[in-house]
Amino acid sequence: MTLPDQPLVDLAHANGVSTSFTDWRGATQTVSAETLTAVLAALGLDATDPAAALQATWDAPWRHTLPPCTTAVAGVERLVWMHVPDGAPARLTVELELGGRRELQQVEHWVAPREVDGRRIGEATFRIPGDLPLGYHRLLAVSDEHVHEAALIVTPAQVGAPQRMGDRRGWVLATQLYSVRSAGSWGVGDLTDLTDLAVWAGAELGADSVLVNPLHAAEPVPPMEPSPYLPSSRRFFNPLYLRVEAVPEHAALPSRARARLTVLARRVHERASGDRIDRDTAWAAKREALRLLFAVPRSAGRELDLAAFRRREGGALTDFATWNVLAERYGTDARTWPEELREPDGAVVLELAEHHRDEIDFVCWLQWLLDEQLSHAQDKAITSGMGIGVMHDLAVGVHPGGADAWRLGDAYARGVSVGAPPDPFNQLGQNWLQPPWRPDALEASAYAPFRDVIRAVLRHAGGVRVDHIIGLFRLWWVPEGREASDGAYVYYDHEALIGVLALEAVRAGAVVVGEDLGVVDPSARGYFASRGILGTSILWFENADGGALPAERWREQCLASVTTHDLPPTAGYLEGVHVRLRAELGLLTRPVEEELAADRAEQRVRLDEVRSRGLLADDASWAPGAGSGAPEGRDGRDAGEEDTVLALHRYLTLTPARLVGAALVDLVGDRRTQNQPGTIDEYPNWRVPLSGPDGEPLPLEAVLTSARAARLAAVLPHR
């Protein structure tokens, strides 16, 4: 590793790249010169001559009349610059999103003129008033009879909770939808299963929301990526989650097509009895069935609705569909396609799209069906009594060769991946194999790609959980060919990104939960709270003064849970499943016995805190790591284990947390890990079906009548 010299450090800092970071042990680590050079290259900067590149960075704003995008907070004044030939008059106007104009006032704020490209440029300063309405506006700059435009986004000061919630607390049922299979789903939990789950949780258990894994679009052909956090597109949804029988045209299927559909469904059900989710088999059968339904004539009204949907989604939908059609022929990684297919607006791509119009129409139709079924799920969740309804999960990024990376081009950085530095649970660091947004490209586009993702996710939802929300402040960029630990933080305009997120949430009447676990600057959590964005608090991670953070000292603005999908269900966690699994996979940096001992000691600290509140008997027959040797309980497992799980969830109700979360796996007594961070194929991540205490797959029908689930739900906050 080569240490960076000062010119390289200065260039990195000027472009939002950190040259050092604090690791999980509290030690300061310096980023290598090799990493900095690679990260700067991904930002379009040649670091061969750092001094020259730094001068170009300083001059860049002076070559523009206005900033590409300015964001403001409603009720707060701010200033914006305007560059003109030195001494020339300047005028700045706001063109409002819903019509009308406002003249902005120039203020006294002298800035020395600068010589750029042989011209002397001056800077005028204008005040943006605090009473502008929320929305996406335009700045119009007039100088020497030339008009220049730029974006102005006025964002809400706070998000808050939906009006239906009022000021009360609520609880959220968290689940991995694909794992929740019913007799009617084709081997993978679908949107009808989500609807039934939401109605049960809302009407029977008093929940205010059901949080699902990301439902983003995946590959159109096998092998389908199992991780919902590595999608092809975050703008569009995965048709794997469609319920075939819920498509209205199903009623009009011709007899031969209906018979074929029955055969396909039976074939999937026969293969779905094992303990692995087989997306490829399910999608192959479901896709053929949906093709049969696509051929059924639609009513005049439904044709109009489909046409309106396609107009609303515009060119983004057409490009997405085109990528899907090309992926079937050339593979699902666009980086490997012939050069003439690398650009969505290339002549060859447009010609191919015209020749395959029917296939593109099919993909667009699938997205329309998803829009319908997602709408129905949210409507039923709300009518069941939920205050929030469905809460979608937003993944950090996308596949580097997927639809979004292909259609959005330079909005993503090349030659780097997003990941995370080492932490206590992932001591080798993480590489998520996803390209990061380029901060400069986002600003140049007025954050339109990000806005479109948030808008799509919230169209039929009452909330969104933003995975790794600290990524709106900074992301860990890992250059290709380097270890996950050998990366650097790149900073983003968090006020702009969070402002856009808040604006879309307010317009949708939705709550925002940020997953802010791991290494996070405390000031970032304070900023989220100030904008009305809830954080995430996990019982096992809430520490203070070398012990467990007392319930009263937990933050109010959070979703508080016992566990997360990156840990085993609570029953498994208490047995040390997470430690043994990481040991088997070679992910530990110290002996397994030492890790187990530390884990048991940590668990005892939490359990002692719970016992101190009278929630768990001192003489409980079950203890951390005890396994299944305690007396058999009501559902065929350890009586002490279920009592402990109940006590941990009761403890959450002692905190001031606005929302309390409970995982479906904890409600039914599952104990198997769904995802082990730091692995790809070493463990069947995201392919484990929901199971009961005995380890056998548990169908949704059994969940809806589970006495154990009702017992846990009864200890959570109710409406």
N, C-alpha and C positions, 0 to 999 in steps of 0.2 A: 504494500500500500504506500502510495506517495502522498505526502501532505501537500495541500494546496498552497500556492504562494498568494501574496496579498492581492495582486491584480485579479486573479481568478476568484478569490473570495469576494472582492468588491463587485465583480460582474455578477456573481451568483446572487448576492444580496440585492442588487439593483433589479433583478428579475424574479424576486420572490422565492429564491432557492436557499434553504438553510444549509449552512456549512458545518453544523454540529447539532447534536440532539442529546437529550438525557434518556438513558436506557432505564429499564424496569428496576434496576438495582440502585438507581439514583446517580450513576456515574455519567459524566459528560464524554461523549464520543465524537471524534472529528470525522467528517465525511472525507473520503479519499479524493484526490485530484481526478483520478480516473472516473469515479462516479459523477462528480460535478461536471466534468467535460461531457459525459454521455447524456446527462439530464439536460444540460444547456442545449446540446444538439437537438434533443427532442423538442425543445422550445423554439427551434429554428435559429439558434445562435451558434456561430463559429467561434470557439474559444481559443483558436490558434493564436490570435492577437487579442488578449483580454482588454487591453487599453482601448483599442479601436472599437471593439464591440461595445464597451461601456459608453464611449462617446456617442455611438449610434443609438444606444438605449436612451440616453439623456435627450438626444435631439428628436427622437421619434414623436413625442406629443406636439412639438412645435411645428411639425409638418401637417397637422390637422387643425381645422378651424374649431372643432368641438371635440370633446371626448366621445368615443363611439357610443357609450351608454352611461347615463347618469342615473343613480338611484337616490331616492329621497324617502323619508319616513313622514307619514301624514302628521301634521301638527308641529313639525320641526322645520325651521328654515335652514337652508344650506346655500353654499355658493357654488358657482360653476364658471369655469374659464372659457374664454373665446379668443382665439388667435387671429389677428388681422395684420396687414402691413402696418408697420409702426407709424402712428399718427393718424391712421384712417378711422373714420367713424364706425361705430358698431351698434347693431340693434339685435335684440334677441326676443323671440316670441315663443310661447307654448301653444301648440295645437292640441287640444284635448281629445281624448279617445272617443268621447261621445258627442263631439262637436263643440265649436266655440274656440276662441283664442284668448290668451292672456299675455299682455306685454310685460316683460320682466324689467326690473329696475337695475340700472348699472350702479355699482357702488365704488367708493374710493378704496382701492386696494392695489397700490403700485407694485408692479413687478418689472424688473429690469428687462428691456428688450434683448433679443438674442439674434445673432447672425446664423442663419441656417440656409444652406444651399445657395449662398450668395445673396440672400435677401434678409433685410432687417425686419424681424417679426416682433410685434408688440402683443401684450396680453391684457384684455379687458375682463372685468369680473362682474357677474350678475348675481342677484339674489333670487333664489327659488323660494316663493312664499310657502308658509306652512299650511295654507288653506286650500291647496289644490286637491281635487278629488282623487281617490284611488284609481289607478289604471295605467295603461300603457300609452303614453303621450309622445309627442314629437317636439323637439326643439328646432326652431327655424332661425338660423343666423343670417343676417343681411349685412354685407359689407361690400362697398364699391359695386352695388347693384347685383352682386352674386348671392344666391341663396344656398345655404348648406344645411342639411338635415342631420339630426342625430336623435337617439332614443332617450326618453325620460320616463322612468318607472317610479310611480309614487306608491309606496307599500304601506300596509297597516302597521301600527305600532305594536299590536299584539294579535295573536291568533285566538286564544281562548278555546272554550268548549262549545259544542253545538247548543243552541237555545233549548233543545229538548232536555239537556242534562241539567240545566239550571246550575245551582251551586252544590248539588249533592255529589257524593262519591259514587263510584261504580266499579264493577269488576269486568275483566276482559278474559274470555276463553281463547287461549292460543292453541293453534293446531297446524300441523303439516297436512294440507288438504289431500294431497295425493295418497297419503297413508291411510285415510279414512274411507274404507271401501264398504259398499253396501251390496245387496243382492242385485240392485239395478245398475250399478256402475260397471264399466267394462275393464275391470282389473286395476283401475286407478280412481281414487276419489275425484268426484266431478262437481260441477256447479249446482246440480240438484242435491247432491249430498251436502254441499255447503248450505243450501237453503234449509234443508231439514235440520242440520246441526244448529243453525242460527235460530230457527223457530223453537227448538228444544231448549237451547240455552237461554233465550229471551223469555219465553212463555213459562217454562217449567222451573228454571234455575235462577231467574232474576238477573241474568247478565245484561250488560249494556253494550257489549261488543263481542264480535268473534274476529280474532286476528289470524290471518292466514299467511302462509309462505308466499313469496313472490309468484304471481301467476303470469309472468312475462313470457313472451314467445320464445320457443326453442327451435331446433332444427326441424325442417319439414319431412326429413327421411331419416331412417336409422343410420348410425347409432345416435339416439337422442341423448343429449347431455343430461345426466341425472340431477345435477345441482341446479336448483331454481335461482341460485345466485350467480350463475354464469350464463345468462340468456343471450339469444341472438338479438333481441330487441326489448327495450324497456318501454317503448312507446305502444307496442301492441301486445296482445295476449296469446296464450297457448291454447290452440283448439283441442289439445288433448283433454282439456277440462270440460268440453261440451258434453251434455247428455243427449245422445242421439234421439232418444224417444221423446224429448221435450221440444224438438224442432216441429213447428206447426205442420209442415209438409209431410211429416211422418204419417199422418192420418190418411193422406191421399196416395200413399205408395201403391203401385201396381202389385198384384199378387206375387209375381215372380220375384220382383225386387224385395218384397216383404219376406219371402221365404229365404232369400239369400241373406238378408239382414239377420234373420233369426239364427241361421247357421253361424254367421260371424260372431254374434253375441255368445252363442253357446261355446264356441271354440275358445274365446277369451276367458270365459268363466271357468272352463276346465283347466286352463293353465294358470289361473290366478289364485290357486289354493295354497301355494308355497309361501315361504317366509321372505320373499324378495318381490319388490315392485318391478314389473317388467314393462317399462314404458314402450319399448319397441314393438312388442307383440300387440299391446293394447292400441297403439296408434295405427299400426298397419291395418288392423281390423276396423277401427273406428273411421279411418280415412276412407276406406272403401265404402263403408256404410254411408258416410256423409256425401260421397260422390253420387250414390244412388238418390239421395234426398235432393241434391243440387239439380238433378235432372227433372224433378217434379215441378210442374208449372206453379208459379206463385200468383196469388190474387193481385188485382190491380193495386189495392191499397198497400200490400207488402212490397210490391215493386217500387212504388213511390217512396216508401220508407227506406228501402235499400239504396235508392238513388240519392236520397237526402243524406244518408250516412256517408256515402262515397264523396259527395260534394263537401261535407263538413271535414272529412279527413284529408281530402285533397291529394296533392302530389306525394306526400309522405306515405300514404297507404299504397299508392301505385308503385312507388319505389320498393316498399317492403314486399309487395306481392311479386314484383319482378325479381328481387333477390331470391325469393322462395323458388320460383320457377327455374332460375339459373342454377340454384343449389342442387336441384334434383338431377341436373345434367352434368354439372362440373364439380360437385362436391360442396360441402357445407362451410368451407373455409375460403372466402373470397380472395385471400392473399395468394392462393395457389391457382387462381383462374388465369386464362390467357390475358395478356396485357390489354387487349381491346375491350375486355369486359370489366375492367377495374373501376370505371367511372359510370355512375347511373345515367348520365346524360350523353354518353358516347353514342355515336351513330350505330354501331353494331348492336349495342344493348337495346336501343330504341327499335331497331328492325326486328330483333328477336322477340321483343315484347309484343310487337304487332302481330307476329306470326303465332304467338301463343296466347292470344287474347282470352280464350276460354279458360285457360288455366289461371291466368291472372284474375279473371272474374271469380273463379272458385275461391281463391285465397281471400279476396275482398269479401266475399259472401260469408266465409268462415268468421271473419272479424265482426261482421254485422250480427251473426248469431251469438257470438260471445258478448257483444254489447247488450243484446236482448236478455240473455240468461244472467249476466252480471246485474242488470237492472232489476230483474225479478228477485234475485237473491237479496239485494239491498232493500227492496220494497217490503219483502216478507220479514226481514230482520227488524225493520222499523215498526211494522204493524204487530209484531210479536211483543212489543213493549220496549225494545232496546232504545237507548238514548243516542247511541252512535251508529250501531249497525255493523256492517262489514268494515274492517280495517285492513287495508292492503299493506304489504311489505314491499318497500322499494329497494332493490338490490343496488350495490355500490356502482356496478358497471356492467359491461357487456363483453361478449366474446370478440376477440380482435379480428376475426374473419366473418363475423355475423352481419346481420342486416343493418343494424344501426351504424356500425363502424364503416360499412360499405357506402351507405347512402349519405352519411354525414361527413365523410371524407376527412378534411383537415381539422374538423372540430376535435378530433382525438389525436393525442401525441403518438408518434411511432417510435419503435425501438425501446420502449419501456413498458413496464407493467405496474399495476397498483398492487400493494401488499401492506404488510405491517411489520415493524421491527420486532425483535424478540420480546416476549413477555412471559410471565410465570407459567402460563398454560401452553404457550407455543414458543419454546425456548430456542428454536432455530430460526424464528421469524416466519413470515408467511408471504407467499407470492400467489396472488389471486388470478394471475394470467389474464388480466383485463387492461385494456388501454385507458389511460386517464384522459379526462377532458383537458384541452389546452386552455389555460386561463385567458390568454389573449384572444383566442378564437371565440370563446364564450362572450367576452365583452364586445367583440366586433359584431356578433350576431344578436346583440341585445338580449342574450341569454334565452333566445327562442328555443333551441333544442331542449334545454333544461325545463323551460316553461311547458313545452308540449308534453314532456314525460309526466310532470306533476299533474297537469290538467287531465291527461288520459287516465292516470291511476285514480284520481278523485272523481271522475265522472259519475261513477255509481258506487260511491263509498262514503262512509261517515268519518273516516280517518285514514291516516297513512303513518306507518312506522318507517322511518328513514334509517336504513342499515348504515352503520358507521357514519353517523351524521357529522362527526368531526371532519370528515372528508370535505365538507363545505367550507372548512377553515384551511385544511391542509391535507395532502395525500402523500403517502410514502411511495415514491417512484423507484422502481427497481430496474436498472438497465438490463437489457437482454444479455444473457451469458454470465450474470453475476449472482451471487447468493442472495437470498431474501434479506439477510442481515446487512448487506452492502448496498443500501439505498440512501435516499435523501428526501427530506420533506420539501414539497413545493406548495406554496401558499396561494390561496384563492381570495377573491373579493367576497368575503363571507357576508358582508352587509348586503351585497347585491343578490347573492344566491339565496340567503335566508329571507330576504325581502320578497323575492319572486315566489318562494315556497309559501310564505305567509299570505301573499296576495291571492294565490290560487286556492289556498285552504279557506280563507275568509269567503271568497266567492262561492266555494262549494259547501260552506257551512260545516267544515270538517275540523277535527282535532289532529294535531301533529305530535307524534312521539318520536324522539330521536334516540337511537341506540348510541349512547355515549360511554360505553364501557372501555376498559383498557387504559392506555396512556393518554390522558386528556388534560389539557391545561384547565385548572379550576376557573379561570376567567371565561373560558368558552362556555362552561356550564352556566355561569352567571348570565352570559349574554343570551343563551337559549331561554332561560327563565324570564328575562326581561322582555323577550318577544313572544311570550306565551306559549313556548314550545316545551312540552314535557320531556324530561329525561328518562333514563332507564336505570332502575336500581335493582340489583340482584342480591338476595339475602347473603349468599356466600361471599360477596365481594364488598359488603359495606363494613368498613373497618374504621376504628378510631383508637388512638392511644394504645396500640398493640393488642386490641381486643375487638369485640363486636361493637359496632355503632349502635347505641341504644335506640329503640324504636322512636322515641320522641324527637331524636335529632336527625332523623331521615328528612330529606327535603319533601316539601309538599308538591312541587311541580314535577311529578314523575309518575311513571307506571312501575309499580313495585311488584316484583315476582320472586319466587323462591329460586327458580332455575331459568335456563335459556336453552335454545335448540342446540347450542354448541357444547352443552353438558348432557350427561345422561339424565333421564327422568330422576326425580328426587330419590325414589327407592333404590335405583342403581347407584346414584351418587353417594348415598349413605354407605353403600357396600364397597366403595372405592373402585367401581367399574372404570371410571375415567383414568385412574392412575395405572391400573393393570393393562388397559387397552393401549395407552401411550407407551408403556414399557414393551409390550409385544411389537409395537410398530417402530420402536427405536427412536422415539421422540423425546426421551428424557435426557437431561444432562447430568443427572446424579443417580446413584443406585436406587432400584425400585423400593427396596426396604426403607431407605431413607425418605423417599418421596411418600410412601404409604404412612410412615410414622408422622411426617409433617402434616399430611392430609387429615389423619385421625385427630391429631392435636387441634387442628383448625376447626374441625367439625365439633369437637367437644366444647370449644369456646362458644360456638353458636348455640349448641344445645343447652349449655349451662345458662346462657342468657335467656333462652326460652323457658327453661325450668324456673328461673328466678321470677318469672311473671305468673307462675302457677299454671302454665299451659301444658306442662308435661310432668308426669310423676317422677319423683326422685328415684323410685325403685322400678322404673320401666324395665321390662324384661329384654329390651332390645338396645343395642349400642352400636356405634359406628364400626363398620367392618365386620359385624357379627354374622352376616349372611342369613341363612334361613333356619337357624337352630332354635328360634324362639317358638312359643306355642302357636299352633295354627289358629288363624283368625276367621272372620266371617266369610271371606272370599277365598279361602284356601291358601292364604299367605300369612306371614308373621303378624300377629295381632299388634305387637309393639311397633312394627314398621309402619302400619297404617296410622296408628295413633301419633307417631312422630311426624309423618307427613301432614296430618291434620293440624298438629300443634304449630308447625312451621308456617302454615298458611294463616292460622289464627293470629300469629305474631304480626303478620303483615297488616292486619286490621288495627293494630296499635299504633302504626305509623300515621303521619298526616298525609300520606300519598294520596293524590287526587284519584288515581286509578290503581286497582289491585289486579294483578294478573295471575291466572292459574292455567297451567298447561293441561291439555286433554290427556296426555300420557300420565299425569299425576292423578287426574280424576279417576282413571280406570286401573291404576296400579302397574302400568308398563314400567320396564326397567332397562330397556335396551337403548343404546346411544343411536341417535339419528344421524349425527354428523361428527366427525373427528377432524377439527381444523388441522391443517398441515399435511393432509393426505389427499390423494386423488383416487387411485384404484386399490390402494392397500386395504381399504375398508369399504363396505358397501354403503357409502354415504348417500343419504337421501333416497334409499331404496328399501328401507325397513318399514313394513306395515305396522299399523297400530296393533298392539298386543295386550292381552290381559296379564294378570299377575302370574299365570302359569306359563307365560312365554308363547302361548298360541295366538295366532292372528285373531283379532276381535272385530267382527263386522259392526257396522253402524247401528244395525237393528238392536244389537246387544248393548251398545253404548246408551241408546235412548231409554233403556229400561234399567240401567245400572244403579243399584242401591249405593254402591261405593261412591259413584260420581255424585249422587244426590247428597251424600254425607259431607263430602268436601265442599260442595257448593253452598251448603247450609251455613258454613262458618264465614263466608265472604260477604262483603257489603251488598245489601239488597235495596231495591227501589222501595 
